[in-house]
Amino acid sequence: MRRRSMSMMLLAVLSVVTILAGCSGSNGSEGDNKKLETMTILYPGEESERLSEFLDNEFAEKMASELGLKVEVVFVPWAQYWEQKDIMLAANEPIDLYWDGLPDLAAIVNKKQAMPLDELIEEYGQDMLKVLPKEQLQGAVIGGQTYGIPSAYAPSSAMYQLVTVRQDILEEVGMTELKTPEDLKTFASKAAERFPEMKGPADIVFKPLTRYFAGEQYNWIAAEDLVVFGEDSKEAYSYFETEAFQEMAKFNRGMYEAGLYSEDLTIKYNERDSRMQTGLYLWVEGSLGKEMEISSAVKANAPNAVLKSYLLAEEKPRYITSTGGEVLAVPVTAPNPEGAMKFVNWLYKSKDNYLFALYGVEGKDYEIVDGRINKLAANEFFYEWMFRNQNYQLFAPEVAQESIDNYKSWDENAVRSESLGFRFNNEKVKGIETALREVAGKELASVRSGFVDFETAYPEAIKKLKDAGIDEYVAEVQRQLDEFLANK
């Protein structure tokens, strides 16, 4: 029998669905089930029908037989994920494994949301290490201890600085490529006239635009996009006070005034990927391979869609700034940290396990033809991008070989950032950081998106940022950064 449960604490707040994978009768007798150890994964997104069926049956059987685990997956909608993650972990909810952003790892550690994993990796993670090299794990080391598993091992230079666009529509309006912000504006204007059913851009793409407007390339190194690292100067800067931010915000204001941006781009910023996948939008912020990630989802709603990713200011250097944008962490309060490590190790142990977790059952959910993976089920299983590993990665039949070749060689001419591996410890400025986050979210997000008049709103927002302590915060980042660089 399939059972569902909800966190009692959150029952009145949101619908958090827990799938008790492994509780069906197909896993053996009642006595056998009692021997299984429970391991709980906190997971962002919605539960699809096929994923639900998969977790209850094929996945549950494999977890039980190969790991002795009954895996519970707690789904939290994307828009509520980070807030609810904090609430659940603070309340000591029984979570054993969760996903978050690697740049926030130090803050996660200081909130006691992640435990050191070195002993667990030593005992239960040796298979994982065959496809996750030591330098990959170094990205999650703080104070000599490993607090997470950087989960996306793949080419990563110029992370989040690309723009993924509807190339088919771009060509329909008489354009062939994008190089500048003005090209984006021209594209949006022409598309609005030629295809009135389209809803415009899905995203304000502030990081790709920052790349274009910045005199030196920046790498974000603190919470809430507050501080950037100058790749030439090796200095820390208040991002919202940089000239690049101001130029980007002015450009986005012009897009709003021209009627090319919708209010959703500010009010529902975190839904940008979901918007793009409806097939009704023109572009979204991209990382390398983004067009390959979301192509199937977009085509499900717009069968003739063709996606392509562009790097604005392509001539500027591309920096490798992290060992992956995401991290898998085990809470300090995890009831079964051993089970969490066993699961991650199992997933990376073999290509068969990897494909099973990310694509389902071969012959039923996917097939491999001529080295390409063809999805037979449109539903997502575990997110491919969350666990991506270049040793196992496969590409869909519709992905051009040129794109694959470009993807695989992307980092060949990239530059390793001097800040690679730096993790800011916010312990001394927690209160200031909380205040700065509030200003960034309430005041500067709307400036960044062009949602408010720049000339009026920007000075007021910067004053609030100053009053909240941005100068002291940047000084602490710089102190730690200097120490980090001196010890490299």
N, C-alpha and C positions, 0 to 999 in steps of 0.2 A: 504494500500500500504506500502511495506517495503521500508525504506529509509536508506541510509548510508551517513555519513559525515566524514570529516577528519579535524584534527586540522590544521588551516591555516598556523600556524607557522611552522609545521613539514611537510607540504605537499611535499616540495622538498627534504626532508631529509630521510623519511622512510614512509612505508605504515602502517599507524595506522588506523585500521578499527573501526569505532564506530557503534555499533548496537543500533538503537533507538528502544529498546524493549518497547512495549506498544503503538506503533503508528499505528498498524494495525486496520482495521475497525472492527475486532472482539471485540474490547474493548468498543464498544458503539458508540454513535453519535459523530459528530465533536464537539459539545458543551460539551459532557462528557469528551472528551480527553483534552480539554482546562483546565479543572479543576484539572488535574493530576499535581503533583509537579515533576519536573525532579530531578533525583539523578544519579550522574555519578561515575562509578567505573573504576579506572585505573587497568588493569589486565595483568599480564605477560603471554605470550604464543600465540599460534595460534588459530584461530577460526575454529572449525570443522563444517561440514555441519549440523550435527544433533544439535549441540549446538546453531548454528545460528537459526535454525528452532525453537528450544525450547525457546530461548530468545524472539523471535518475537511473539510466540503464547502462549503456556501454561504458561510460566513464566510471560510474559507481562500481561496476564489476571489476574493471581493471585496477582501480585504486584499492579495492578490497583484496584482490588476489595477488597483486604485485607489491603493495606497500602495507597492507593491513590497515588501511585508513578508510574512514567514512568522512568524506569531504563535504562540508557545508559551504555554500557560496551565498554571501549576503550582498544583494544588489542594492546600490544606492544611485538614484538618478544623478547624471553629471552635474547639473546645476546646484545640487546640494551636497556633493560628495565630500569636499574638503571640510566644510563646516560640520557635517555629521560625523566624519572621521574623527575630528577633534573631540566631539561630544562623546562618542562611543568609547574612545580610548581613555578619556578622562574618567569615564564611569566604569572603567575596568570591564567593559564588555568582552566576552570571550573571543577575541580576534587573534589569530595566529600569524597571518600574513596579509599585507596590504601593499598597495602601489601608491607612489607619490612622485613628486618632482625631485630629481637629484640635487639641483641647486639649493633646495631648502633643507638638505640633510642635517646641517648643523643645528638649525632651529628645531628640527624633529628630535634630534638627540637631546637637546637641552630641555625639551618638554617631556622627556622620558618616554618617548614614543618608539624608540628603537633600541634594541639591545646589541651588544657586541656579538658578532657571529663567528669569530675566528675558530673557537673550539667546535662549534657546530659544523663549520665547513671542513675542518680537519677530520671529523668523525663521519659526517654524512654527505659531504659535498665533493668528494674526489672525482666523480664522473663529470660533474659540472665544470671542473677546472680544465678539462680536456678541450673545451670549446669556449671558455671564458678565460683569456690569458690574465696573468698577474697584473699587467698594467691596466686592464679593464677594472679589476676589483680595487685598484689603487684609488680610483675616483671616489670611493666610498670610505676611505680611511680618514679617521679623525683621531688625533692624539695617539697614533700607532695602532689603533683598533679598527676593524672593519665593521661598520654599522649597517651595511646594506649591500645589495647586489645590483650594480648598474646593469639594467636588464636589456638594453638595446645595443648589441655589439654589431656595429655596421659603420660604413662611412658616415662621417658626422661633421665635416667642416662646413662653416657658414650655416650652422644649425638654426632653423627657423628664420632664415633670411631670404628664403625664396618665396615666390608667388605662384600658386598653382591656378591656372586659368582654363576656361573653356576655349581651347584652341579652335574648335570647329566654328564657334561664333566669332572669334577674332578674325578668322579668315573670311567668314561670310560678310563682315563689314569692311573688307578690303585691307586688312592689316595682316602682317606676317609674323611679327615679333614684338616684344616689349623690352625696352631698355631703361626708360625713365618714368618718374611719376606722371609726367605729362602724357606719356603714352597710355598709362592706365586711365587717366581722365578722358582722353580721346576715345579709347575703347568703350568706356562706360557710356559716354555721350552717344556714340554711334549705335551701340547696342540698344539703348533706350529708345532710339528713333526707329530702328529696324525691327526690333523684337519687343514690342510693348508688353508682351506677356511675361517677359523676364523681370526679375525683381532687383536687378543691379548687383553690386558687390555683396558678398557674404561676410566681408571682414574689412577692417580698416588697415590691416597689414602694417602695424606700426614698426615692427622690427625690420622688415625689408626696406621700409621707407627710411628708417634710421640709418641703415647701412648706406643708403644713397646719399643722404644729407651730411653724414659725419665726415669731418676732416680726417680723423683717424678712426680705425675700426674699434668698436666697443664690444665688450663682453659683460653680461650682467652677472654680478657677483654677490648680491645681497637680496634680502626679501622684497617681495612686491615690486620688483623692477626699480628699486630705489637707487641703487648705486651701480655704476658701470666701471669697467677697467679699460683704460686707454692702452691699446696694444703698442703704440709707439712711445708714449710718455711713461708707461708703467705706473700710472697714477690712478687713484680712485676718484670718481666724480659723482656728484648728485645728478642723476640722469635727467630729471625734470628741469634742471637749470642749464643743460647743455644747449648749444645753438642747434644741434641736430634735432633735439626734441621740439624746439620752438618752430623750426622750419617744417617739420613733419606735421605738427599740430595746425599750422597755418594752411598747409596743403589740404588736410582733412576738413578744415573749416570751409575751404573753397568747394570741396566736394559736396558738403551739406548744403551750402548756399546755392549750388547749381542743381540741387534736387537729385543728386546721384547716390547719396547715402540715405538709408532709412534709419528711423529711431532705434530699431532693434539692434543695430550694430553697436550701440552704446548700452542700452538697457539690458539686452540679452547677449552680451559679448561672448560669453562662454558657449553659446549655441552655434558658433560660426561654422563648425564642421557639419553639424546637423543641417544647417541651412544649405550649405554647398551640396550636400548629398541629395537634396530634393530635386536637383536638376534644373532649378529655376534661378540660379545665381551665377555670377561671372567669375569670381575668384575668391580665394581664401589663402591665408598664410600657409606656406609650404615648408617642409623639410625635404631633404633628399629622398626621392622615391614616393613622395606624397601622391603623385598622380597614379602610381601603381597601387597604392593602398586603397584609395577611395574610388577607383575607376568603376568597379563592379557595382558599388552602391549608387553611384551617379547614373550609370547606364540602366539600372533597374527602373529609374524614373525618366531618363532621357536617353533612349537606346542609341541615338546617333552621336552622343557626346564623345568628344575627344579632349583629353586633358594633357596639359604640358606645363612644366615648371620653369620659371625664369628667375635668374639672379640679377637684380638691378645693380648697376655699377659693377658689371662683371669683371672689369679690369682691376678692381681693388682686390687685395689679397683675401684669401679665405683662411680663417683660423680654426683649428681644432681646439675647442674651448672646454670640452668635457668628454668623459668616457661614456656617453649616453645621456639622454635628457631625463630618463626615468630611473627609479630605484625601487626595488622590492625590499621591504623592511619587515622585521619581526618585532612586535611590541614588547616592551619590558614585562608587561603583564600577560604575555601569551601563555595560555594553558598548555599548549603543545608545540613549543618551538622546534623540537626534534622532527615532528611531523611536517612542519612547514619546510624545513631544509630538505627532508627526504623527498617532498613533492617537487621542489625546484630542481633538485639534483636529478630526479627521475625524468623531468621534462627535457632537460638538456643531455640526458644520458645517451640518447640515440636519435637518429633522424626519424625513425618510426614513431617514437614517443612524441617528438616535437610536432610532427604532422598530425598525429592523432589529437593532441590537445588543441591545436590551432585550426584544424580543418575538419575534424570528425573522422568518420569511418571511410576508409578507401573503398571505392566501388559504390558507396551509398551517398556520401557527401562530397567526395572529390575523386578525381582520377588524374594520373600522371601520364601524359602523352608527349613523347619526344622531349623529355626533360622539363616540360612546363606543367604547372598545376592548373587543372580545370575544375572550378567549383561546380558541383552538381546541385548543391543547396545554397540558396542565396543568404541564408542566415549566418550570422557571425557565431563563432565558437569563442574560445579565449582570444583576445585581441592579438593579431599577429604582430603589430608594432610594439606591443608591450613586452614581448619575449623574443623579438627578432634576433636572429643569430646568423651571421654571414656564412657560417659553415654549413648551415642547413637550408638557407633561404631559397625558395623557388619563386618563379614568376609566372604570371598568367599568360595564356596564349596570345592575347591581344597586345601585350607589351612589346613594343618595337625592340629589336635586338640592339639598335643604336642607343636606346634608353638604358638597357641593361649594361652595355659596355661602358657608358658614361657613368652609371651608378658605381660599378665595380672599380673604376679608375679615379673616382672623384677626389679622393684624398691624396693622390700621388703628388700633386703640386701644392698641397696645403701646408700651412705653417702651424706648428704647435704653439699655442698661446703660452706665454710665460706664467699665466695664471692657472694653467691646467692643474687640477688637483687642489686648488685653494678652496677651503670651506670656511666661511665666516662664522665665528662663534658669537652669537648675540647675547651671551649671558650677562654682560655688563650694561647692555643698553636695551633690555627687554621692554621696559616701559616706554622708552622713546620709540622703539620700533613699532609698538602697538599704536601709538599716536600717529606715527608717520603712515602706517598702513591705512588708518582711517582717513587721513587727508588724501592719500593717493586714491582710495576707492571712491570717496564722496566728491572730491573736488577735481583732481587731476585726470581721472579717467574720462570725464566728459570733455575736458580740454584736449586731451590726447585724441579723442574721437572726432573733434570738430563740432561737437554737439552744442557748444556755447560760444559766444563771441570771444575770440582770443584776446583782443586788446583790453577787454574789461575783466574777463574771468581769470586770465593767467596771472597778472600781478597779485590779485587777491589770493589765489591758490598758493602761490610761492610764499607770500607772507605767512600763511597758515603753516606751510611746510617748515619755514624758518622758526616760527614760534614753537612748533612741535619738536624741534631739536635736530634738524637735518645736518647741520654743521658738525655737531658733536658726534652724530652717528657716522658720518663720512670719515671723520678723524679717527674713530675707532676701527673702521674698516681699513683705513690706510695704515694704521699702526700694525694690525695683524698682517696686512699684505706685505709691508716692508719686512717683517719678521720671516714670513713665508719665503719671499724672494731671496733674502739673505741666507737662508738655510738650504736652498736648492742645490 
